[in-house]
Amino acid sequence: MAQAVAEIIDARGVLVAEAGTGVGKTFAYLVPALLSGQRVLISTATKSLQDQLFLRDLPRLVQALGVPVSMALLKGRASYLCTHRLQQARDSAQLPDRFAVRALARIEQWAQQTASGDLAELEGLDERSPVIPLVTSSRENCLGSECPQYRGCHVMKARREAMAADVVVVNHHLFFADLSLRDTGLAELLPSVEIAIFDEAHQLPEAGVAFLGQTLATTQLIDLARDLLAAGLQHARGLRPWQEIAAELDRAARELRLACAGPMREVRGSVRLRWEERAVREGFAAVLDALSQRLATAAEALDAVSEMQPDFDRLAQRSTELMRRVDLFAARVTPGRVRWIDLGSLSARLIESPLDVREAMQAQIALAPKAWIFTSATLGADERLSWFTAQAGLEAARTLRVASPFDYAANARLHVPASFARPNEPAHPLAVAALAADCARAAGGRTFVLTTTLRALQQVADALVQSFAADVPPIEVLVQGTAPKRSLLQRFLAAPRAVLVGSQSFWEGIDVPGDALQCVLIDKLPFPPPNDPLVEARVKRIEAEGGNAFASYFVAEAAVSLKQGAGRLIRSETDRGLLVICDPRLRASSYGKTLLAALPPMKRLGEPQEAIAWLREIAAARDHQ
């Protein structure tokens, strides 16, 4: 793989490389990139992976190779403390509870000593904390050069360091946010880069779809109302009815959320709704119209006092931009794009986006000659890696597949129960929980249960808690959503006997090598939800072009997701474990062979007692070490 990367760097070409677990793909692209002496941009899927690259992998290699390379880490605005907004939060924020008050106090103390302003430095700060939006800036509320704290701005400092560095580490969200907004600092940086590397590239298409679209969120509106009220009372009290304007805007945002919810009384997690399900309902257009009027009132009031304080001018611009977005969603859908609603328990987002990132990626690659490298452990089920290259418009790229060096045949087993409830049957979640409980008891905990839906997650978790209630010694059940992801993983590793039940965010990016994890159980085949608006739009396009949507889209998507979930099991050469897939369709269907071929070459165990015996064998060997 390193040889292929070096050749692509020399040729200024495009490489798409799938590298199985244990190949060492990070070093395979870093070594030739560092030795090339050229400027490098590395983009990865998440902020935590950014930190791993910047704080661990890069320094280790730079020292080993002895190359004089300067490095910089660049994240989005929301990752950095804004000292101006911290001052505003200290003076005027209404915090929801004592935990938020405590978090703000911690941030204030840390602000006195941090050099980078990167909130990742604050150990234990919950990413979901309501304080974070109060002490960070966004494109909408940043005052830019008019900010009184501009000279010490952590975002601008990070961008200056990135412009001066030989190697810059970013993430996919930042990359696509820049393509659509030109507001991340990358617009200036990208033309000077000679090598662009995208790790965890399988997440690139969805990240791009999310950021290349247009969004109107109720949280944006509520934040505007809150900031307008704080600035108005602080700098222009009595000049305009700030409390009334803010209250009306806040009410209009909440009415929009109710209109999006329609008859749905309760929402767990996030639900994606078809645009047609809500936009044609009586009153939806009137809610958008009322919202536009409230924004116009806010913009007019802010314009009248804009010369008094930079905050007012920026707030007026935010109001005008949100009016533009309301107008967009009040009009027809833009041809070639898809529109939907993301509904949460307390918020709603109206989204219009492209179906894929083909045009955006092709335009970027055509801009200037540079080497482009896309890599992941999972990019497709065929030699041309079509699942990824088709979505990203990279069919002409050089492709490479490097298999994992791990001995799956010796160290791993696959069990697909022959006699089992089908996924659409009410008994399926309880059957999954019963088998998971048997496996966990045999393994002594050390089990991940991965579900395809949040509903199934809760059903399985509840059944496991009930099943383990009388076990001695006890088996702890850890459930996604009850604590931050990092905290749950730490508790799983620390617990002597534990089962972790997780949905989408635990299917990938989780590395638990060694004896701590020896059984991964997947509830059913991870097909895309057919009623998802984005899925429906893609299916219509495939069928309009004469293609077979089930084979080329649903099965291909399931193969990639299944491979990701299975990849949690074996993370080192000495790992041993059992993969269980509780879906009889894998045995009985015509497409089952395609999905099984996507998995590592594990020996199949036909009967449940064989699977339990394998786990007991592993446990016995572990206990005798």
Backbone torsions as a table, in degrees:
resi	resn	phi	psi	omega
1	MET	NA	-42.0	178.8
2	ALA	-60.7	-37.6	178.8
3	GLN	-64.3	-42.9	179.0
4	ALA	-64.1	-40.5	178.5
5	VAL	-63.1	-44.0	180.0
6	ALA	-61.2	-40.3	-179.8
7	GLU	-66.5	-39.5	179.1
8	ILE	-67.4	-37.8	177.8
9	ILE	-61.9	-44.8	179.6
10	ASP	-64.5	-37.9	-175.2
11	ALA	-87.1	-6.7	-172.9
12	ARG	52.1	47.5	-177.8
13	GLY	-107.1	-162.5	-179.0
14	VAL	-124.8	127.3	179.3
15	LEU	-123.5	131.9	171.7
16	VAL	-115.3	114.2	-172.4
17	ALA	-124.9	121.3	172.8
18	GLU	-96.0	124.1	-177.9
19	ALA	-125.5	116.4	-177.5
20	GLY	-63.0	164.2	-179.6
21	THR	-55.0	130.6	177.5
22	GLY	94.8	-6.9	178.7
23	VAL	-66.0	-33.9	-175.2
24	GLY	86.4	43.6	-174.7
25	LYS	-62.6	-31.1	-179.5
26	THR	-61.1	-47.9	177.9
27	PHE	-69.6	-31.0	-178.3
28	ALA	-64.4	-31.6	176.2
29	TYR	-95.4	-27.7	-178.1
30	LEU	-70.8	-41.7	-175.8
31	VAL	-60.7	-55.0	179.1
32	PRO	-64.1	-32.6	179.4
33	ALA	-65.8	-44.5	-179.5
34	LEU	-68.4	-38.4	-178.9
35	LEU	-74.0	-16.3	-177.9
36	SER	-70.4	-23.5	-177.2
37	GLY	74.9	12.3	-178.0
38	GLN	-102.3	164.2	177.3
39	ARG	-74.6	135.2	-172.2
40	VAL	-126.7	135.2	169.5
41	LEU	-112.1	126.5	176.8
42	ILE	-117.8	123.8	178.6
43	SER	-116.2	134.0	177.8
44	THR	-128.5	179.1	-166.6
45	ALA	-77.2	-35.8	-172.7
46	THR	-134.7	165.8	178.2
47	LYS	-67.1	-34.1	179.5
48	SER	-67.6	-36.6	175.8
49	LEU	-70.0	-33.5	172.5
50	GLN	-57.2	-49.2	-178.8
51	ASP	-61.4	-39.8	179.4
52	GLN	-62.5	-43.9	178.5
53	LEU	-63.3	-48.2	-173.2
54	PHE	-73.7	-38.6	-173.8
55	LEU	-91.2	-23.6	-175.4
56	ARG	-119.0	-61.1	-170.9
57	ASP	-67.9	-49.4	-177.9
58	LEU	-63.3	-50.2	179.6
59	PRO	-57.9	-39.1	-179.8
60	ARG	-62.5	-44.3	-178.8
61	LEU	-72.3	-41.1	179.1
62	VAL	-58.2	-42.2	178.8
63	GLN	-67.5	-43.5	-178.3
64	ALA	-65.5	-38.1	-178.0
65	LEU	-83.9	-19.0	-179.6
66	GLY	66.3	35.5	-179.7
67	VAL	-99.6	136.7	-179.7
68	PRO	-80.5	86.8	-174.2
69	VAL	-120.0	132.4	172.4
70	SER	-95.6	141.2	-173.8
71	MET	-126.4	149.9	176.9
72	ALA	-142.7	150.4	178.2
73	LEU	-114.1	126.8	-178.8
74	LEU	-128.5	121.5	178.5
75	LYS	-118.1	178.4	177.8
76	GLY	-75.3	165.9	-177.1
77	ARG	-52.3	-39.7	-173.1
78	ALA	-68.8	-4.8	178.1
79	SER	-92.4	-9.8	-174.3
80	TYR	-115.3	142.7	174.7
81	LEU	-64.7	133.2	171.4
82	CYS	-104.3	110.8	-175.3
83	THR	-66.5	-28.8	177.4
84	HIS	-67.0	-45.4	-179.9
85	ARG	-73.1	-27.8	173.9
86	LEU	-62.1	-42.0	177.7
87	GLN	-62.6	-42.5	178.6
88	GLN	-63.7	-41.9	179.5
89	ALA	-63.6	-39.8	179.4
90	ARG	-62.8	-38.1	-174.6
91	ASP	-83.3	-34.8	-167.1
92	SER	-136.6	-4.8	-174.1
93	ALA	-69.2	139.2	173.3
94	GLN	-102.5	103.4	-173.7
95	LEU	-86.8	143.1	-170.7
96	PRO	-73.2	-28.8	-176.4
97	ASP	-158.2	178.9	-176.3
98	ARG	-68.7	-26.6	178.5
99	PHE	-66.3	-39.7	177.8
100	ALA	-67.1	-39.6	177.2
101	VAL	-60.6	-43.2	179.6
102	ARG	-65.7	-41.3	179.8
103	ALA	-63.3	-41.8	178.8
104	LEU	-63.0	-40.3	178.7
105	ALA	-62.8	-40.1	177.6
106	ARG	-63.3	-43.0	-179.1
107	ILE	-64.6	-41.4	178.8
108	GLU	-60.4	-42.4	-179.9
109	GLN	-66.2	-44.5	179.9
110	TRP	-65.7	-34.2	-178.2
111	ALA	-58.7	-26.3	-178.4
112	GLN	-72.6	-19.3	-172.7
113	GLN	-121.9	-13.8	-177.1
114	THR	-71.8	142.5	175.4
115	ALA	-95.9	-35.4	-175.0
116	SER	-92.4	-27.7	-174.5
117	GLY	74.4	7.0	-179.5
118	ASP	-75.9	117.9	-176.7
119	LEU	-63.0	-15.6	177.7
120	ALA	-64.7	-18.8	177.3
121	GLU	-67.4	-23.6	-176.1
122	LEU	-82.7	97.1	-178.7
123	GLU	-61.8	130.3	175.1
124	GLY	86.5	-0.2	177.2
125	LEU	-75.0	118.8	-177.8
126	ASP	-68.7	126.4	-179.8
127	GLU	-61.0	-19.5	-179.0
128	ARG	-92.3	3.5	-176.4
129	SER	-59.3	132.9	178.2
130	PRO	-67.9	-10.4	179.8
131	VAL	-76.3	-30.4	-173.5
132	ILE	-57.9	-47.2	178.0
133	PRO	-62.7	-21.9	-178.8
134	LEU	-78.4	-23.7	-174.6
135	VAL	-115.5	9.6	175.2
136	THR	-124.3	161.9	-179.6
137	SER	-103.6	163.9	172.1
138	SER	-127.7	171.2	177.5
139	ARG	-58.9	-34.1	-176.4
140	GLU	-71.7	-39.9	-173.1
141	ASN	-102.8	-3.6	179.2
142	CYS	-67.4	134.6	-179.2
143	LEU	-87.8	-6.9	179.4
144	GLY	62.4	-140.2	-175.8
145	SER	-67.7	-13.2	178.1
146	GLU	-85.5	-4.6	-179.1
147	CYS	-70.0	135.0	179.1
148	PRO	-63.6	-19.2	-179.7
149	GLN	-104.6	17.5	-171.5
150	TYR	-58.8	-40.2	-175.1
151	ARG	-63.4	-30.4	179.6
152	GLY	-103.6	16.6	-174.6
153	CYS	-63.4	125.4	-178.8
154	HIS	-68.2	-34.6	178.8
155	VAL	-64.7	-47.2	-179.2
156	MET	-65.6	-35.6	177.7
157	LYS	-63.4	-44.3	178.7
158	ALA	-62.6	-37.9	179.4
159	ARG	-69.8	-39.2	177.2
160	ARG	-63.1	-41.4	179.0
161	GLU	-64.9	-38.3	178.5
162	ALA	-64.4	-40.6	-179.8
163	MET	-64.7	-27.7	-176.8
164	ALA	-93.5	-9.8	-171.5
165	ALA	-88.0	157.1	175.5
166	ASP	-82.6	-34.2	-179.9
167	VAL	-127.8	125.5	-179.2
168	VAL	-121.5	131.1	-179.8
169	VAL	-107.2	121.3	180.0
170	VAL	-126.3	-171.1	173.4
171	ASN	-129.8	164.0	-174.7
172	HIS	-58.5	-39.3	-179.5
173	HIS	-61.0	-42.0	179.6
174	LEU	-64.6	-42.2	-179.4
175	PHE	-59.1	-49.0	-177.6
176	PHE	-76.6	-30.2	175.3
177	ALA	-61.4	-35.8	179.4
178	ASP	-70.1	-38.5	179.4
179	LEU	-60.9	-34.1	-176.6
180	SER	-93.6	-30.5	-172.8
181	LEU	-113.2	-19.9	-174.5
182	ARG	53.3	44.4	-173.5
183	ASP	-137.4	28.3	-179.6
184	THR	-118.5	-4.5	-176.2
185	GLY	94.3	-12.3	-178.1
186	LEU	-76.5	-25.7	-179.0
187	ALA	-58.3	-35.7	178.4
188	GLU	-82.0	-31.2	-174.4
189	LEU	-80.5	-43.3	-172.3
190	LEU	-54.7	-43.9	-178.7
191	PRO	-61.2	-23.4	-178.0
192	SER	-90.6	-3.9	-178.8
193	VAL	-88.0	138.7	-179.6
194	GLU	-103.4	-17.7	178.3
195	ILE	-133.6	126.6	176.1
196	ALA	-119.1	120.7	-177.1
197	ILE	-118.1	130.9	178.3
198	PHE	-117.7	104.0	176.0
199	ASP	-86.3	158.3	-173.8
200	GLU	49.5	45.8	-173.3
201	ALA	-66.8	-16.6	179.5
202	HIS	-63.6	-20.6	178.6
203	GLN	-88.7	-4.5	-175.8
204	LEU	-62.9	-46.7	-177.2
205	PRO	-59.2	-45.9	-178.5
206	GLU	-69.5	-35.9	176.6
207	ALA	-61.7	-39.9	-179.6
208	GLY	-67.6	-43.3	179.1
209	VAL	-58.8	-40.3	-178.5
210	ALA	-65.4	-36.2	-172.7
211	PHE	-98.7	-15.8	-179.1
212	LEU	-89.0	2.6	179.6
213	GLY	-99.5	-169.6	176.7
214	GLN	-113.9	137.3	-177.3
215	THR	-131.6	138.0	169.5
216	LEU	-124.0	113.8	-175.2
217	ALA	-114.9	141.6	177.2
218	THR	-64.1	-28.6	177.2
219	THR	-65.0	-35.6	176.7
220	GLN	-61.5	-40.6	-177.8
221	LEU	-70.2	-41.9	179.6
222	ILE	-67.6	-38.0	176.5
223	ASP	-63.2	-40.6	178.4
224	LEU	-61.9	-45.1	179.7
225	ALA	-60.2	-43.5	-179.9
226	ARG	-64.1	-45.9	-178.0
227	ASP	-68.4	-37.6	177.9
228	LEU	-61.2	-45.6	-179.0
229	LEU	-63.6	-45.2	-178.5
230	ALA	-62.6	-45.9	-179.1
231	ALA	-68.3	-41.2	-179.1
232	GLY	-61.9	-46.9	-178.6
233	LEU	-70.2	-29.4	-177.6
234	GLN	-81.0	-38.8	-171.0
235	HIS	-114.8	-15.4	-176.5
236	ALA	-145.7	41.7	-177.7
237	ARG	-59.2	130.6	176.8
238	GLY	88.3	-14.1	-178.4
239	LEU	-81.2	-25.2	176.7
240	ARG	-146.2	155.3	179.2
241	PRO	-76.6	71.7	-171.5
242	TRP	-59.7	-41.2	-178.4
243	GLN	-64.8	-38.8	179.1
244	GLU	-67.9	-44.0	-179.5
245	ILE	-62.5	-45.2	-179.1
246	ALA	-65.5	-42.1	-179.0
247	ALA	-63.5	-41.7	179.4
248	GLU	-65.4	-39.9	179.2
249	LEU	-67.2	-43.1	177.7
250	ASP	-61.2	-42.3	-179.9
251	ARG	-65.3	-40.6	179.6
252	ALA	-64.1	-37.2	177.7
253	ALA	-64.7	-41.9	-178.8
254	ARG	-70.7	-32.4	175.7
255	GLU	-68.0	-33.9	175.8
256	LEU	-64.5	-42.2	178.8
257	ARG	-62.5	-41.2	178.8
258	LEU	-65.2	-39.4	178.6
259	ALA	-65.4	-36.2	177.6
260	CYS	-69.7	-36.8	-179.5
261	ALA	-69.5	-35.4	-178.9
262	GLY	58.5	-128.1	-177.5
263	PRO	-79.0	-4.3	-177.5
264	MET	-74.7	118.3	-176.4
265	ARG	-83.1	-39.0	-174.4
266	GLU	-136.6	138.2	-179.9
267	VAL	-126.5	125.9	175.2
268	ARG	-101.9	127.7	-178.6
269	GLY	70.6	-129.5	-179.4
270	SER	-133.2	138.2	-179.2
271	VAL	-120.8	133.8	178.7
272	ARG	-99.2	121.2	-175.7
273	LEU	-111.8	144.9	173.1
274	ARG	-63.7	142.0	177.9
275	TRP	-59.2	-40.5	-176.3
276	GLU	-65.8	-24.5	-179.7
277	GLU	-65.0	-28.7	-174.0
278	ARG	-116.0	-39.9	-172.5
279	ALA	-63.0	-27.5	-178.6
280	VAL	-89.3	-5.7	-179.1
281	ARG	-70.3	147.1	-179.5
282	GLU	-60.7	130.7	176.6
283	GLY	96.6	-15.3	-177.3
284	PHE	-64.9	-45.9	179.7
285	ALA	-63.1	-36.1	180.0
286	ALA	-66.5	-35.0	177.6
287	VAL	-65.4	-42.4	177.7
288	LEU	-64.3	-40.4	179.7
289	ASP	-63.8	-43.7	178.8
290	ALA	-63.6	-38.8	178.6
291	LEU	-63.7	-42.6	178.7
292	SER	-60.6	-40.1	178.6
293	GLN	-65.6	-40.6	178.8
294	ARG	-64.4	-38.6	178.5
295	LEU	-67.8	-37.7	178.1
296	ALA	-64.1	-41.1	177.1
297	THR	-61.8	-43.0	179.1
298	ALA	-63.9	-45.3	-179.1
299	ALA	-61.9	-40.8	-180.0
300	GLU	-63.7	-44.6	179.7
301	ALA	-64.7	-39.6	-178.4
302	LEU	-71.6	-38.9	177.0
303	ASP	-59.0	-37.1	-176.7
304	ALA	-64.4	-25.5	-177.9
305	VAL	-118.3	14.9	-171.5
306	SER	-61.7	-27.1	-178.0
307	GLU	-79.1	-10.8	-177.5
308	MET	-76.8	-30.7	-172.5
309	GLN	-159.9	137.1	179.2
310	PRO	-56.8	-30.7	180.0
311	ASP	-57.6	-38.1	-177.0
312	PHE	-67.1	-41.4	-179.9
313	ASP	-62.8	-42.6	-180.0
314	ARG	-67.8	-38.9	177.8
315	LEU	-64.2	-36.8	177.3
316	ALA	-65.2	-40.6	177.3
317	GLN	-63.3	-40.4	177.9
318	ARG	-61.9	-42.8	179.9
319	SER	-61.5	-43.3	-179.0
320	THR	-66.3	-41.2	179.5
321	GLU	-64.9	-40.4	178.5
322	LEU	-67.9	-32.8	173.9
323	MET	-62.5	-40.4	179.0
324	ARG	-61.9	-39.4	-179.5
325	ARG	-70.2	-37.6	176.0
326	VAL	-60.0	-43.7	178.7
327	ASP	-60.8	-40.0	178.7
328	LEU	-58.3	-47.3	-176.3
329	PHE	-78.9	-13.4	173.9
330	ALA	-81.8	-17.6	179.8
331	ALA	-95.0	-176.2	-179.2
332	ARG	-73.4	160.0	178.4
333	VAL	-66.5	136.5	178.0
334	THR	-64.9	131.6	-179.6
335	PRO	-55.9	140.8	179.1
336	GLY	82.0	4.6	179.6
337	ARG	-125.7	168.7	-179.6
338	VAL	-126.1	145.7	-177.2
339	ARG	-124.5	139.4	178.2
340	TRP	-154.4	178.8	179.3
341	ILE	-124.1	126.4	170.2
342	ASP	-94.9	114.4	-177.0
343	LEU	-108.2	123.6	175.8
344	GLY	-108.8	179.4	-177.8
345	SER	-66.5	-27.5	-178.5
346	LEU	-127.9	-1.0	-173.7
347	SER	-144.5	170.7	175.0
348	ALA	-146.7	145.6	176.1
349	ARG	-127.8	128.7	173.0
350	LEU	-94.6	125.9	-172.3
351	ILE	-130.3	136.9	169.4
352	GLU	-129.8	125.3	-174.0
353	SER	-144.2	165.7	170.9
354	PRO	-71.7	164.0	-179.3
355	LEU	-78.0	-23.3	179.6
356	ASP	-157.6	-174.0	-175.7
357	VAL	-109.5	16.3	-175.1
358	ARG	-54.1	-56.3	-175.1
359	GLU	-63.2	-40.6	-178.3
360	ALA	-63.8	-44.0	-178.7
361	MET	-70.1	-42.0	179.6
362	GLN	-62.9	-38.1	178.3
363	ALA	-65.2	-40.9	179.7
364	GLN	-65.0	-44.2	-178.4
365	ILE	-66.0	-32.1	-179.2
366	ALA	-77.4	-16.4	-174.4
367	LEU	-62.0	-49.0	-175.9
368	ALA	-152.2	146.6	-179.5
369	PRO	-70.0	120.7	173.8
370	LYS	-156.0	166.4	177.0
371	ALA	-83.7	132.4	178.2
372	TRP	-119.4	124.9	-178.3
373	ILE	-127.1	124.0	179.7
374	PHE	-119.4	124.8	-176.7
375	THR	-143.4	152.8	178.8
376	SER	-170.9	165.9	174.3
377	ALA	-78.0	-13.0	-174.7
378	THR	-142.2	104.9	-179.7
379	LEU	-130.9	-2.5	178.6
380	GLY	161.7	174.4	-177.3
381	ALA	-110.0	1.2	179.4
382	ASP	-124.8	170.7	-175.8
383	GLU	-63.6	-28.8	-179.2
384	ARG	-86.5	0.1	179.4
385	LEU	50.9	46.1	-171.1
386	SER	-62.1	-32.1	-179.4
387	TRP	-54.0	-43.6	-178.9
388	PHE	-86.1	-47.8	-173.7
389	THR	-62.4	-34.5	179.7
390	ALA	-67.8	-42.9	-179.5
391	GLN	-67.6	-33.8	-174.8
392	ALA	-95.4	1.6	179.4
393	GLY	68.3	34.3	-174.8
394	LEU	-117.0	33.7	-177.9
395	GLU	-60.7	-26.2	-177.9
396	ALA	-86.7	-3.1	-177.1
397	ALA	-70.1	156.2	169.7
398	ARG	-72.5	135.9	179.9
399	THR	-117.7	152.0	-179.6
400	LEU	-146.9	135.9	174.4
401	ARG	-122.8	124.0	178.9
402	VAL	-120.1	117.7	-176.2
403	ALA	-73.7	155.6	176.9
404	SER	-63.6	141.0	177.1
405	PRO	-80.5	-4.6	-175.6
406	PHE	-72.0	147.6	-180.0
407	ASP	-89.4	79.3	-178.2
408	TYR	-64.7	-36.1	-177.4
409	ALA	-60.7	-35.9	-179.0
410	ALA	-86.0	-35.7	-167.4
411	ASN	-105.6	-8.9	-175.7
412	ALA	-133.8	150.0	176.8
413	ARG	-131.0	150.8	177.8
414	LEU	-118.0	130.0	176.4
415	HIS	-123.4	121.2	173.5
416	VAL	-117.6	105.7	-176.1
417	PRO	-57.3	133.8	-178.9
418	ALA	-77.4	-42.0	-178.5
419	SER	-109.4	103.6	-173.3
420	PHE	-155.4	150.1	176.8
421	ALA	-59.2	141.1	177.9
422	ARG	-75.3	153.6	-175.3
423	PRO	-58.1	-26.2	-178.7
424	ASN	-89.8	3.4	179.8
425	GLU	-92.6	142.4	-177.9
426	PRO	-58.0	-27.2	-176.8
427	ALA	-78.2	-9.0	-172.0
428	HIS	-60.4	-50.3	-178.3
429	PRO	-58.9	-38.6	179.6
430	LEU	-69.7	-35.3	176.7
431	ALA	-66.4	-39.9	176.2
432	VAL	-60.3	-46.8	-179.0
433	ALA	-63.1	-40.3	-179.1
434	ALA	-64.2	-43.7	178.7
435	LEU	-68.4	-39.1	178.2
436	ALA	-62.3	-38.9	179.0
437	ALA	-64.6	-43.1	178.1
438	ASP	-61.7	-43.3	-179.8
439	CYS	-65.1	-44.3	-178.0
440	ALA	-64.0	-39.1	178.4
441	ARG	-64.5	-40.6	-179.7
442	ALA	-68.6	-34.5	-177.3
443	ALA	-88.3	-10.8	-174.8
444	GLY	73.7	47.4	-173.8
445	GLY	84.4	-128.6	171.0
446	ARG	50.8	39.5	-173.0
447	THR	-130.3	136.1	168.4
448	PHE	-103.9	133.3	169.0
449	VAL	-112.3	115.2	-177.5
450	LEU	-105.8	121.9	-179.6
451	THR	-109.1	158.0	-179.3
452	THR	-91.0	-14.8	179.3
453	THR	-136.3	156.2	177.3
454	LEU	-69.2	-32.0	178.9
455	ARG	-63.4	-47.2	178.9
456	ALA	-64.0	-37.1	178.6
457	LEU	-54.4	-49.3	-176.7
458	GLN	-67.7	-40.6	-179.9
459	GLN	-63.3	-45.3	-179.7
460	VAL	-65.9	-44.6	-178.9
461	ALA	-61.0	-45.2	-179.8
462	ASP	-61.9	-41.7	-179.6
463	ALA	-67.0	-36.2	178.7
464	LEU	-67.2	-42.7	178.0
465	VAL	-57.5	-44.7	-180.0
466	GLN	-65.5	-40.3	-178.0
467	SER	-65.8	-37.0	-176.2
468	PHE	-88.7	0.7	-171.9
469	ALA	-55.6	-35.3	-175.7
470	ALA	-103.6	3.8	-176.4
471	ASP	-68.6	137.7	174.1
472	VAL	-133.5	120.0	-3.6
473	PRO	-68.8	158.1	-174.1
474	PRO	-71.3	154.6	171.2
475	ILE	-112.9	121.8	-177.4
476	GLU	-83.5	138.2	177.4
477	VAL	-107.8	117.1	178.5
478	LEU	-104.6	131.5	-170.9
479	VAL	-123.8	130.4	176.3
480	GLN	-53.9	136.4	178.1
481	GLY	98.7	-17.5	179.5
482	THR	-85.2	-14.8	178.6
483	ALA	-160.6	163.0	176.7
484	PRO	-57.1	150.9	-175.6
485	LYS	-54.5	-46.3	-178.5
486	ARG	-62.2	-40.5	-179.9
487	SER	-64.5	-41.7	179.0
488	LEU	-62.6	-41.6	179.4
489	LEU	-64.3	-41.6	178.4
490	GLN	-62.5	-41.1	178.4
491	ARG	-66.9	-37.7	178.1
492	PHE	-62.4	-44.0	-179.1
493	LEU	-68.5	-32.8	-176.6
494	ALA	-82.1	-26.2	-174.9
495	ALA	-74.6	138.0	177.8
496	PRO	-68.0	-32.9	-179.6
497	ARG	-142.9	110.2	-176.4
498	ALA	-148.2	150.4	171.5
499	VAL	-121.5	131.0	177.3
500	LEU	-109.0	123.8	179.2
501	VAL	-105.4	117.1	-176.3
502	GLY	-137.9	155.8	175.9
503	SER	-105.9	-140.9	-166.0
504	GLN	-50.4	-43.7	-173.0
505	SER	-71.1	-9.9	177.9
506	PHE	-102.4	1.2	180.0
507	TRP	-76.8	-19.6	-177.9
508	GLU	-149.5	164.3	177.5
509	GLY	72.3	12.8	-179.7
510	ILE	-110.9	123.7	-176.9
511	ASP	-120.6	103.6	178.8
512	VAL	-124.3	80.1	179.6
513	PRO	-76.4	164.8	176.1
514	GLY	86.8	-158.8	-173.2
515	ASP	-80.5	-9.4	-174.1
516	ALA	-64.0	-28.3	-179.8
517	LEU	-130.9	115.7	-177.0
518	GLN	-130.7	3.0	174.7
519	CYS	-145.5	127.6	173.3
520	VAL	-119.5	122.8	-178.4
521	LEU	-118.2	124.5	-179.3
522	ILE	-108.5	130.2	-171.7
523	ASP	-71.2	-39.7	179.0
524	LYS	-161.0	169.5	-178.7
525	LEU	-62.9	131.7	-172.8
526	PRO	-85.6	63.8	174.8
527	PHE	-70.7	147.7	174.0
528	PRO	-61.9	143.7	179.0
529	PRO	-65.2	120.6	-173.2
530	PRO	-64.7	-23.0	-178.9
531	ASN	-92.5	5.8	175.4
532	ASP	-69.5	131.4	-176.1
533	PRO	-58.5	-38.7	179.9
534	LEU	-68.4	-41.0	177.1
535	VAL	-62.7	-46.1	179.8
536	GLU	-58.4	-43.5	-178.6
537	ALA	-65.0	-39.7	179.2
538	ARG	-68.2	-39.0	178.3
539	VAL	-62.9	-44.2	178.9
540	LYS	-59.9	-40.2	-179.9
541	ARG	-66.3	-43.6	180.0
542	ILE	-61.0	-44.9	-178.6
543	GLU	-68.9	-35.3	177.8
544	ALA	-65.0	-27.9	179.3
545	GLU	-90.0	5.4	177.1
546	GLY	86.4	12.8	-177.6
547	GLY	-91.0	170.6	176.8
548	ASN	-99.7	103.6	-173.0
549	ALA	-65.3	-35.3	-177.8
550	PHE	-65.7	-47.4	-177.3
551	ALA	-72.3	-46.1	-172.6
552	SER	-84.6	-16.4	-179.1
553	TYR	-118.5	-61.9	-173.8
554	PHE	-62.9	-49.1	-178.8
555	VAL	-67.4	-40.5	179.6
556	ALA	-62.8	-42.8	178.4
557	GLU	-64.3	-43.1	-179.8
558	ALA	-63.7	-39.1	-179.7
559	ALA	-61.8	-43.5	-179.5
560	VAL	-66.9	-45.4	-179.6
561	SER	-64.8	-40.6	179.1
562	LEU	-62.7	-40.8	178.7
563	LYS	-64.1	-38.4	177.9
564	GLN	-64.7	-47.9	-179.6
565	GLY	-62.2	-45.0	179.3
566	ALA	-62.7	-28.1	-178.4
567	GLY	-67.0	-10.2	177.6
568	ARG	-72.8	-18.6	-167.7
569	LEU	-77.2	-57.5	-174.7
570	ILE	-105.0	111.3	-174.5
571	ARG	-118.1	-2.0	176.4
572	SER	-151.5	170.7	-175.4
573	GLU	-64.6	-26.3	-176.2
574	THR	-100.0	-3.2	-179.9
575	ASP	-64.0	144.3	173.7
576	ARG	-131.5	147.3	-178.7
577	GLY	-176.1	177.8	-179.2
578	LEU	-125.2	130.6	172.2
579	LEU	-105.1	126.7	178.7
580	VAL	-118.6	129.2	176.1
581	ILE	-120.4	110.8	-171.5
582	CYS	-87.2	54.5	-177.2
583	ASP	-139.7	105.1	-177.2
584	PRO	-63.4	-15.2	177.8
585	ARG	-62.9	-24.7	-179.9
586	LEU	-66.0	-28.2	177.0
587	ARG	-88.1	-40.4	-165.8
588	ALA	-93.1	-22.0	-171.1
589	SER	-90.1	161.9	178.4
590	SER	-69.4	-29.2	-179.2
591	TYR	-85.8	-5.3	-179.6
592	GLY	-58.1	-38.7	-179.8
593	LYS	-62.7	-38.1	179.0
594	THR	-63.5	-43.2	-178.4
595	LEU	-70.7	-39.3	177.6
596	LEU	-64.7	-35.3	179.5
597	ALA	-66.4	-23.3	179.6
598	ALA	-75.8	-17.7	-177.7
599	LEU	-84.4	158.4	174.2
600	PRO	-60.0	156.8	-174.5
601	PRO	-75.8	79.0	179.6
602	MET	-96.6	150.2	175.0
603	LYS	-71.7	136.7	-178.0
604	ARG	-86.4	136.6	173.6
605	LEU	-112.4	122.1	-171.5
606	GLY	-82.6	-35.3	-173.2
607	GLU	-109.7	147.5	179.6
608	PRO	-56.2	-37.3	-178.8
609	GLN	-66.1	-30.0	175.7
610	GLU	-66.9	-41.2	179.7
611	ALA	-64.3	-44.0	179.3
612	ILE	-64.6	-40.0	179.2
613	ALA	-62.9	-39.0	178.4
614	TRP	-63.3	-43.8	178.6
615	LEU	-64.2	-39.0	178.2
616	ARG	-66.5	-36.2	177.2
617	GLU	-63.1	-43.7	177.9
618	ILE	-62.4	-44.5	-178.5
619	ALA	-63.0	-40.9	-180.0
620	ALA	-64.7	-43.3	178.5
621	ALA	-64.0	-38.7	179.5
622	ARG	-65.3	-43.0	-176.4
623	ASP	-71.1	-20.3	-179.5
624	HIS	-93.8	-0.1	179.9
625	GLN	-70.5	NA	NA
